[in-house]
Structures are given as C-alpha cells and as structure tokens.
C-alpha cells in the first residue's frame, strides 16, 4: 500500500470576475470559462484497484468502460455520506475528482480500508488541475480556440494535443446546461484560459457558478449534503447502483430501497417575501418539517425569482400544505428551475 498526500492547496476560483449577473447570463446564454483548481484529483493504481474501489463507493466501477466516468458517494457503515466524487476509468488508473475540502477525509478513509490490497492512492492535485467551460455556445467557442471535440456523452473523456500540450477533455453531467472540463498541467492553465477567452468565452467566478448550481437543483457536499444525510434523501439516484455487489454502507441503502421511501427528500422551492438563509427551518402547521440548505435570487423572464433548496419531510409535501421558512412563504417547485434555463433559447 502506498498513500501520498500533497499538502499545498491550489487557489480556488475567484468569487466573481465583475458583474455576477453578467457572468450567470454567459453561462445561460453564451459561454463562460472558470477555474476548477478547487477540485482535487486522486489517482488509484494497482492490480486490485477496480475491485477495491467498487467495494468502497456507491456506483459501479467494475463495469465502467474506458474513458468513462460515474458520480458516487463514499459512505460510512451506517450509510451516512462521508463525501461525493467522480470516478473515471483512464485505463492505467482510476482518477477520482472531488472538492479540495473533502480531500483529507477521503484519503484518510481510503487509507483505513487498504489492507492487503494491491492499491496505491496518490493525490495528484499539484500535477493536474482543470478549467471549466459552460454554456450553450461552449462547444463553438472551444472549437474556435483550437480544441477538437468529438461527440461525447456525459462523463466521457478523451485526450487531445493543443499547441503541443496534452489535455484531457471531459464532458460535464449538468443536465441543464452544456459543460466541459479541461484537465491539464497547472503551469499551462492560464495560457489555455486566455486562449478560450480570446475565442469568445466570458470569465466567470465561483458566485455565478453557485447560482447556476442552485438553478439546476444540484446539491453541494458540505452545504446541501452533510454527513448526517442518507443517499436516497439527496435525490441523487445517479450516484447509486443496486446490483453492483457489496460496498461500505450498502446494507442501509438497500434497506431504504426495499422500504420504497425515505422520511424526507431534497426539494426545490419557490419563495415569496424574502430569501430564507441556509439553515432556516421549514415550518408547516406549527411543526418543523425540514430545513433550507441553499437559497438565491435568480434572474427570471418576469424579473427576479427567489428560490431555495432544502430537505422536506414526506408528510409535508402534500397539496394544500402551507410551508414557510424564516418568515417567507414557500411553494414546492420541480427541479431544475426550468424558467431560468428557458432564457438560453431566446
């Protein structure tokens, strides 16, 4: 067993590059480019890597094809979520992509469960960073910048040479907006970013990206997904595979599936009369029935649209129930908030 940790963290995306609303508009109607240096890359090597990782996380690694990826959770034995990640089969290794804030916990958990396995886990964040490109015109902009993009499905990757530089291109999995990731040497990231800007992309910061995330109804680990949450409560069925075999926490996941429901679930809300802050409790008929985890004011076609994400108990998600949080009235909404993304067609 070998475990290598890189302690020097790469700087994360700037909060904003100027006008946050203009940045969000670029993501919705045009093309935005942004740093993904806040993401960590972990390489898993060794003869037992596929079997071992398949027994660690909630999605199917055993049958993952070359240059394909999946989204997954890492659970504890009680079925609670320790972290989330993407796993990609790169042939010579499995590459894991997660948030830098989760890195230490994930590495420590992996180290604990590598016993007699031929598995090597190494933090590659100092050797591999990423840029993100999103928006309905992102493919046109990338091609104008010299990046040849073949047809690709979500979480499919391929390797290209760009001006002599080796770049891995990954198709993103946000169903609401087209997105791509470019994995490359950190020393070359600014050169590539400038080329994409010159091809027509707009610079985007983390605040606009978070607005896009909320509009798409995607939970973020550490904010909308916490260690006390169970996988099915998050609504992220894409992270689960029910016939892959045993993994840590599987018994709890299977028990929930066999019962057919959870007591609460991740939900979207339209808000009236001011935004409730994350952490605000949701009330119904004088009882606490949930909590808000994210909230935002988004530009809709008819003006500002107040929305929130959070967890709601099943018995409160019924027609006629009056919900409130932080003094604001709530109405259950379908995710993603389609009105926000309808703008890209105008």
MOGIHU-V192731 format. One record per residue. RES is the residue in three letters. PHI is phi in degrees with one decimal (NA if undefined). Layout:
[[RES/PHI] [RES/PHI]]
//
This chain:
[[UNK/NA] [UNK/-131.4] [UNK/-133.4] [UNK/-118.0] [UNK/-117.7] [UNK/-97.4] [UNK/-88.7] [UNK/-74.6] [UNK/-93.7] [UNK/-81.5] [UNK/-60.4] [UNK/-82.5] [UNK/-60.1] [UNK/-60.3] [UNK/-56.5] [UNK/-158.0] [UNK/-106.7] [UNK/160.5] [UNK/-87.0] [UNK/-62.3] [UNK/-64.8] [UNK/-66.7] [UNK/-65.3] [UNK/-63.1] [UNK/-60.4] [UNK/-62.3] [UNK/-68.1] [UNK/-87.7] [UNK/-124.7] [UNK/-137.0] [UNK/-155.9] [UNK/-122.4] [UNK/-121.2] [UNK/-154.6] [UNK/-79.2] [UNK/-117.3] [UNK/-67.4] [UNK/-78.8] [UNK/-94.9] [UNK/-101.8] [UNK/-117.4] [UNK/-123.1] [UNK/-93.3] [UNK/-118.0] [UNK/-120.6] [UNK/108.8] [UNK/-62.4] [UNK/-97.8] [UNK/-59.3] [UNK/-69.5] [UNK/-60.9] [UNK/-63.9] [UNK/-67.1] [UNK/-62.9] [UNK/-88.0] [UNK/-103.2] [UNK/-117.9] [UNK/-82.9] [UNK/-108.0] [UNK/-86.7] [UNK/-95.9] [UNK/-54.9] [UNK/-106.5] [UNK/-75.7] [UNK/-71.8] [UNK/-59.0] [UNK/60.5] [UNK/-117.9] [UNK/-135.1] [UNK/-140.7] [UNK/-97.1] [UNK/-154.5] [UNK/-107.6] [UNK/-107.9] [UNK/-111.8] [UNK/-93.7] [UNK/-67.7] [UNK/-89.5] [UNK/84.4] [UNK/-84.2] [UNK/-85.6] [UNK/-83.0] [UNK/178.4] [UNK/-127.1] [UNK/-163.2] [UNK/-107.0] [UNK/-122.8] [UNK/-123.0] [UNK/-88.5] [UNK/-102.6] [UNK/85.9] [UNK/-79.1] [UNK/-156.8] [UNK/-104.6] [UNK/-105.9] [UNK/-102.6] [UNK/-123.3] [UNK/-148.2] [UNK/-76.8] [UNK/-56.5] [UNK/-65.3] [UNK/-95.5] [UNK/-57.0] [UNK/-61.3] [UNK/-64.8] [UNK/-65.0] [UNK/-63.3] [UNK/-65.4] [UNK/-66.4] [UNK/-59.2] [UNK/-59.2] [UNK/-64.0] [UNK/-100.8] [UNK/-91.1] [UNK/-112.4] [UNK/-107.5] [UNK/-85.0] [UNK/-83.6] [UNK/-139.7] [UNK/-121.9] [UNK/-114.7] [UNK/-138.1] [UNK/-73.7] [UNK/-105.5] [UNK/-63.8] [UNK/-83.4] [UNK/-111.7] [UNK/-144.8] [UNK/-122.0] [UNK/-150.2] [UNK/-114.6] [UNK/-109.5] [UNK/-134.6] [UNK/-136.8] [UNK/128.1] [UNK/-64.1] [UNK/-104.7] [UNK/-64.0] [UNK/-66.7] [UNK/-62.6] [UNK/-65.6] [UNK/-62.0] [UNK/-65.7] [UNK/-64.5] [UNK/-85.2] [UNK/96.4] [UNK/-97.1] [UNK/-79.4] [UNK/-114.5] [UNK/-75.8] [UNK/-60.5] [UNK/-144.8] [UNK/-90.0] [UNK/-57.3] [UNK/64.9] [UNK/-95.9] [UNK/-124.4] [UNK/-155.1] [UNK/-109.4] [UNK/-134.8] [UNK/-106.8] [UNK/-123.0] [UNK/49.6] [UNK/84.4] [UNK/-95.6] [UNK/-84.0] [UNK/-131.7] [UNK/-96.6] [UNK/-106.6] [UNK/-122.3] [UNK/-78.8] [UNK/-72.3] [UNK/-118.2] [UNK/-72.1] [UNK/-70.3] [UNK/-89.9] [UNK/-152.3] [UNK/-66.1] [UNK/-149.5] [UNK/-139.0] [UNK/-123.8] [UNK/-115.9] [UNK/-94.7] [UNK/-160.8] [UNK/-63.2] [UNK/-55.1] [UNK/-66.9] [UNK/-102.4] [UNK/-62.3] [UNK/-68.8] [UNK/-60.3] [UNK/-68.3] [UNK/-60.4] [UNK/-64.2] [UNK/-66.5] [UNK/-70.6] [UNK/-62.2] [UNK/-64.1] [UNK/-82.1] [UNK/124.5] [UNK/-75.4] [UNK/-105.1] [UNK/-71.5] [UNK/-132.5] [UNK/-109.4] [UNK/-69.2] [UNK/-67.6] [UNK/-66.4] [UNK/-63.1] [UNK/-70.3] [UNK/-62.0] [UNK/-63.3] [UNK/-60.5] [UNK/-65.3] [UNK/-59.6] [UNK/-80.0] [UNK/73.2] [UNK/-99.4] [UNK/-73.4] [UNK/-112.8] [UNK/-66.4] [UNK/95.8] [UNK/-123.5] [UNK/-95.7] [UNK/-119.3] [UNK/-124.7] [UNK/-65.5] [UNK/-80.3] [UNK/-85.7] [UNK/-100.7] [UNK/-52.8] [UNK/-68.6] [UNK/-66.7] [UNK/-76.7] [UNK/75.7] [UNK/-93.4] [UNK/-61.2] [UNK/-61.9] [UNK/-86.7] [UNK/-115.6] [UNK/-134.7] [UNK/-98.8] [UNK/-131.2] [UNK/-85.2] [UNK/107.5] [UNK/-75.6] [UNK/-155.1] [UNK/-62.5] [UNK/86.1] [UNK/-61.0] [UNK/-58.6] [UNK/-69.0] [UNK/-60.6] [UNK/-68.6] [UNK/-63.5] [UNK/-63.7] [UNK/-61.8] [UNK/-67.9] [UNK/-79.2] [UNK/87.1] [UNK/-166.3] [UNK/-117.3] [UNK/-74.1] [UNK/-145.8] [UNK/-148.9] [UNK/-66.7] [UNK/-140.5] [UNK/-99.1] [UNK/-135.9] [UNK/-89.9] [UNK/-121.2] [UNK/-119.2] [UNK/69.4] [UNK/97.0] [UNK/-82.1] [UNK/-74.8] [UNK/-78.7] [UNK/-54.1] [UNK/100.8] [UNK/-65.5] [UNK/-81.5] [UNK/-95.2] [UNK/-111.8] [UNK/-146.2] [UNK/53.8] [UNK/80.2] [UNK/-114.6] [UNK/-79.7] [UNK/-124.8] [UNK/169.7] [UNK/-151.7] [UNK/-89.5] [UNK/-113.8] [UNK/-144.6] [UNK/-151.1] [UNK/-162.6] [UNK/-103.3] [UNK/-116.0] [UNK/-78.1] [UNK/-97.3] [UNK/-67.1] [UNK/-111.9] [UNK/109.4] [UNK/-63.2] [UNK/-120.3] [UNK/-89.3] [UNK/-136.7] [UNK/-150.3] [UNK/-122.1] [UNK/176.2] [UNK/-111.7] [UNK/-133.5] [UNK/-67.5] [UNK/-58.9] [UNK/-70.3] [UNK/-91.3] [UNK/-91.2] [UNK/-120.0] [UNK/-56.1] [UNK/90.8] [UNK/-74.5] [UNK/-97.2] [UNK/-112.5] [UNK/-149.0] [UNK/-153.5] [UNK/58.2] [UNK/84.0] [UNK/-105.7] [UNK/-83.0] [UNK/-120.4] [UNK/-130.7] [UNK/-63.1] [UNK/-126.6] [UNK/-77.5] [UNK/-99.0] [UNK/-71.5] [UNK/-77.8] [UNK/-60.0] [UNK/-59.7] [UNK/-66.0] [UNK/-83.0] [UNK/-64.3] [UNK/-62.4] [UNK/-69.3] [UNK/-94.2] [UNK/-110.8]]
//
